Amino acid sequence: MESLHHKTALVTGAAKRIGRSLALGLASAGADVAITYKGSKAEALATVEDLKQLNVRAMAVACDVRNLDSLSLIHI
């Protein structure tokens, strides 16, 4: 993957499984990463810690992407 330094990625549902792997891959390439989670707060916070270990900025936001009111809460 090419360098993603100075880029920011938003990965929905990245607390675990495929989304987590994608977020970690983006961070490995240098991107700062924001992730969303619906009900997996503990896993999301653990993922953020793993992302930060890759020397990027990372954050987790509780969000249900099926709910427009929930989406308006995301500010990156």
Buried (B, 14 or more C-beta within 10 A) or exposed (E): EEEBEEEEBBBBBBBBEEBBEBBBBBBEBBBBBBBBBBEBEEBBBBBBEBBBEBEBBBBBBBBBEEEEEBBEEBEE
